[in-house]
């Protein structure tokens, strides 16, 4: 386990020195305020009831804080359990320890002890580390203290207790591996959501929250506000744990209920399980590195428009690579692992990517011997260089992606990757490397090649190709030309089904003509469809229905005569026109 001073200077999601404002350091101590909330005959508001009864002299507005936190302080009934609660505003945070208490009248109630200060001091890591509430000055007689009787707490007082608490949470993480995997999957599905997790034994909330913060840090869109046990449907809480489900979720809270022990069997579950395994491995090794969070942050930087699930997939590929090659050093060549040997199915990289020139990088990307994970690492290298490339270089990379079919066929190193995940990776690649360049004037054939590839994806039986097609066409701006869309629509719409024509019965020979009938008699109304004479059909044959009747053209001897008639009519009309013109000219001359 890393030394405590190292723990105090680092954290997930922040700068190399730790999370924003995180965890101690040099300079003068900043001070935190204390508040005690309980039922009392004379609280800070001058009334009887539950409210703030004691506080420190830091000039804090205890009534305003109570107005915000009140619903979470007064839990009652069968669900009263000890809880750790963190609330955060734009600049400040409040950490609350709530415990069951019996009020003076003998009723079941709660008493709460809170720390209030800048959000940078009471960051999530510090708050979770203080879960045991054993810092110097925490042993206040909560049932008796009243008025402005509490001291302000120096930041340094909390460091020892915080570090001890974080070590205890590290040791407890493996016990909550299943629940942590379920919670991570929910965050991958809904990175901006609020969650209520079931915790029937009331002993998984703290390690799950610590695991989530260690893996995601400040990458989530919501603040790290939580209650390790609560029944309040407050919008101020983004993570809530309950011992049992009670009624429906509150309205207008966009809160998602989840039993983290259950699995849906989707891509999020698969990725989450593997990410948790990487995180637990790093914690057990005591390397002091938030590798999962670091790789997720890197993926978000390189794939800013990709979904959170796609970024997690890219981070997982990098973590798999790190595991296979040993302790992480950015983009160093892979070497054989140390004793004990580790089974490896990925090929050994032959060139150090950081030293590859642009042309060499494209050549290496064409090498089918690289695993899918290694290929994704090289793609991220290309993504970083792509904005600085010339148009010709960008088009060369676009063509490579199309020719290599978005690298779908690259071998997988350790575990099967679902088709949906590969589709998301390919769509993210298309969004910045292919779609914007399809209308490049230098090579209009790129769109045709892409259209042919997408048509192959649409007709293949492999799910990976169909997943790529589905993800690409779902992009906001896939960049596909109109002709490609037409081909895809034509492939998606089945051709019309025509009735199979029955073979035509052989026509009976007409009866011989009478000798006195003139052969030159014209037929002025040629038939447009065949008519079967009643006397020519065998009596045993039923009349054919209209739906199965086949229409064929009829050649008649009168057709040439009809053509001659039209020619004669045309000549006669022309002569009449000339005669009219001549008459007009004569009249005009006279």
Secondary structure, DSSP 4 states (H G I P E B T S, - for coil): ---HHHHHT--TTSBTTBSTT-S--SSSPPEEEEEEEEEESS-TTSSSEEEEEEEESS---HHHHHHHHHHHH---GGG---EEEEEE-SSEEEEEEEEEEE-TTS-EEEEEEEEEEETTTS-HHHHHHTTT--STT----TTT--EEEEPPEEHHHHHHHHHHHHHHHHHHTGGGHHHHHHHHHHHHH-TT-EEEEE-TTS-SHHHHHHHHHHHHTT-SSS---EESS-----TT-SEEEESS--SSPPTTS-EEEE-TT----SHHHHHHHHHHHHHHHHHHHT----HHHHHHHHHHHH-TTS-HHHHHHHHHHHHHHHHHH-S--TTPPP-PPPSSP----SPPP-S-GGG--HHHHHHHHT-TTS-HHHHHHHHHHHHHHHTTS-HHHHHHHHHHHHHTGGGTTSPPSSS---HHHHHHHHHHHHHHHTGGGTT-TT-THHHHHHHHHHHHHHH-S-HHHHHHHHHHHTSTT----HHHHHHHHHHHSPPPPPPPPPPPPPPPPPPPPPTTS-TT---SS--SS----GGGS-TTSPPPPTTT--------TTHHHHHHHHHHHHHHHHHHHHHHHHHHHHHHH-
